[in-house]
């Protein structure tokens, strides 16, 4: 079985290549789902799924060139979803983007000494 796929690819069989691409796209999609992309990278995993579905549809019409391109796009979106849902792919919080020493200083009102106290005594006229 493992020998058939390389032989199909070497012989130029577009149907074999399309099947191989669909398997790769499906594996990339499943890897992203396993990483938690359905929660952390909804946009990316949705696009990966839709491109994979369209590739399956085009394979049914024997449009193998389109299948190849759709599978490549699906794999790209699956990889983006995987990266975004992994720990190292997370976008840091805004406080972490700028180092503390480079954050703008908040302007403080100047201090001229002790603040005056106002004694309000309502009993005296």
Secondary structure by P-SEA (a helix, b strand, c coil): caaaaaaaaaaccaaaaaaaaaaaaaaaaaaaaaaccccccaaaaaaaaaaaaaaaaaaaacaaaaaaaaaaaaaaaaaaaaaaaccccccccccccccccccccccccccccccbbbbbbcccc
